Amino acid sequence: MPELCYMCDKPGVTVEHVPPKCLFPEQKDAGINLRSNLITVPSCEEHNCKKSDDDEFLMVSIAGIIGNNSIGYEHYNGKIQRALKRTSYRLLEKVFLKKQFTRIGDENKFIDVLWGTPDYKRLIDCFTHIAHGIHRHHFKVNFEGTTKALLGFLHTNVPNPKVFKAFIKEKAALELADKTKHGDNPSVFYYQYTEPDQFGIFLVKLCFYQNVDVYISYMPSTAEKPFHLGFELIRSGMETVVTLGDKEFRFNSKSDSKNP
Ligand SMILES: [Zn+2]
């Protein structure tokens, strides 16, 4: 009797890598082994094969981000550029809804830098699957409940989401300071879990190439509905200041609305 799929109640007859194996450079490209003890979970056929397209999408979306460590950069320049050339950049069109290429350097040595609007909904979907897979691997049970992903690496200038992102990053940094970084290839990927809060909600930080950070909160179906006065005020549109340690986060700031 096989174990159940990490996403549903069907038998997990295949093996799924979380995060996708293609994010980890091969030894022949990297020169060192970056595929040691990759994390796998059982998956039904539907939840596995549906994803191979998504895996490539995710690889192209995150490996080329400026600021990644040299492993992400090399991976982007090697395997990913080859994949892009092979498919005549069609892959990129799938990744970026609006895109632009900027070529940096001279004609002998250059890099193509991506600049555009990523397919946000699809990225969220990919990271949600990873969050379920990591939960299954870490806690040995499937997660039942709702998740919410925050892509720390995407930049926004809309006032409230911008402050909220800064707030979550700071909160996660404080709560994760003494938590173990899991994953045998931390220069490519590691994850950390917070303890559940008073409502039973907890958070995972996924970190790729030491730069691309994603925060996913898990709200188990058994958790109490959280009530936070500050966030109720924020939702109502009132100017609200939330303090965390020695930092202040100002939501619905009056000065923002004057200077959009
Ligand atoms: Zn399934």
Boltz pocket constraint, residues with backbone or C-beta under 6 A from the ligand:
constraints:
  - pocket:
      binder: B
      contacts: [[A, 5], [A, 6], [A, 7], [A, 8], [A, 9], [A, 10], [A, 43], [A, 44], [A, 45], [A, 46], [A, 47]]
      max_distance: 6.0
